[in-house]
Amino acid sequence: MKVWTDMIKNITLLTQFGLSFVTPVFLCLALCWWLNSYAGIGGWVYIPGFFFGLGGSFMVAYKLYLKVTDHQKKEDRKKKKKVSFNKHI
């Protein structure tokens, strides 16, 4: 049963990583589309919008990576910290 829970945990982390990597790029490109359509700014606005979206997605992915590694370090510390008692029998 432990294998299934670890596998499901890894799949959810992978999908969260994928979504957090793609979402800022789509949001920035949607903003660029709106600026191009309604504000009349030229098509050049897509280029900086794409790079700003990539920068945002890398920051979100890096923060997720730091959070996951911090959680794994805490779990490792819990596993190493074993309390032993003397047997008085």
Sequence and secondary structure as in RCSB ss.txt:
>XXXX:A:sequence
MKVWTDMIKNITLLTQFGLSFVTPVFLCLALCWWLNSYAGIGGWVYIPGFFFGLGGSFMVAYKLYLKVTDHQKKE
DRKKKKKVSFNKHI
>XXXX:A:secstr
 HHHHHHHHHHHHHHHHHHHHHHHHHHHHHHHHHHHHHS   GGGHHHHHHHHHHHHHHHHHHHHHHHHHHHHHH
HHHHH         
